Amino acid sequence: MDAKVDDYIKKQKSPQKEVCQRLRSIILTTYPEINEELNVGVPCYGSTKAEPCGKYYITALKDHVNLGFSLKGLTKQQQGLFEGSGKTMKHIKVYSVEKINEEEIIRLLKIVKQS
């Protein structure tokens, strides 16, 4: 766990703080060896230090949190599981801890990890 990511999450307001904490926990529990660091101002997760934001990111916004996913290697159908217009990364929006579907998030994490 990266201290700068801790600081980022602590600075967030509720409920974004709690959502960030829970999403981070899901990522780190699913992939205990994943690289975590603050990159471009947000928590990012990747396979190596050279690819810090390679797979996932978490960013707190005004009324929700985006959990971002790399599109690299995904089919058009798989890319359709996510929101946004990004060419390399898209996201899902999470509005509260209660609305986090852990099984679905783990499923999405694994789809992206395998690509």
SVG drawing of the C-alpha trace seen along z (x, -y; Angstrom):
<svg xmlns="http://www.w3.org/2000/svg" viewBox="-27 -18 36 32">
<polyline fill="none" stroke="black" stroke-width="0.4" points="0.0,0.0 1.3,-3.4 1.4,-6.2 0.5,-8.8 -2.6,-6.8 -3.5,-6.8 -3.2,-10.6 -5.3,-10.9 -8.1,-8.9 -8.0,-10.6 -8.5,-14.0 -11.7,-12.9 -15.2,-13.8 -17.8,-11.3 -19.1,-9.2 -16.3,-9.3 -13.7,-8.5 -15.4,-5.3 -16.0,-4.3 -12.3,-4.8 -11.3,-2.8 -13.6,0.1 -12.6,0.1 -8.9,0.0 -9.5,2.9 -11.2,5.0 -8.3,4.4 -5.6,5.2 -7.4,8.3 -8.0,9.5 -4.4,8.9 -2.1,8.6 1.0,8.2 -0.3,5.4 1.7,2.2 -0.1,-0.8 1.0,-4.4 -0.3,-7.9 0.1,-8.9 -1.3,-12.0 -2.8,-12.8 -4.9,-9.6 -4.4,-6.1 -3.3,-3.8 -2.7,-0.1 -0.5,1.8 1.7,4.8 5.0,3.0 6.6,-0.3 7.0,-1.0 3.3,-0.5 1.8,-2.2 -1.5,-3.1 -1.5,-0.1 -4.7,1.6 -6.9,-0.4 -7.3,-3.8 -9.6,-5.3 -10.6,-8.9 -13.0,-10.8 -15.3,-13.3 -17.9,-15.7 -20.8,-13.2 -19.2,-9.8 -16.0,-7.8 -14.8,-6.4 -13.1,-3.1 -11.1,-3.1 -10.1,-0.1 -7.6,0.3 -9.1,1.2 -5.9,2.7 -6.6,6.1 -10.4,6.0 -13.0,6.9 -15.6,4.3 -18.1,6.3 -15.9,6.2 -15.3,2.5 -19.1,2.0 -19.1,3.1 -17.6,-0.3 -18.7,-4.0 -16.9,-6.9 -15.4,-7.9 -11.7,-7.2 -9.6,-5.5 -7.3,-3.7 -9.3,-3.6 -13.0,-3.7 -14.7,-3.5 -17.7,-2.6 -19.3,-5.1 -19.8,-4.3 -22.0,-6.5 -22.0,-4.8 -20.4,-1.9 -23.9,-0.3 -24.1,-0.2 -20.7,1.5 -21.3,4.9 -18.0,6.6 -18.6,9.7 -19.2,7.6 -16.1,5.5 -13.9,8.5 -15.3,10.0 -14.4,6.7 -10.9,6.6 -10.3,10.2 -11.5,9.4 -9.0,6.5 -6.2,8.4 -6.5,11.3 -6.3,9.0"/>
</svg>
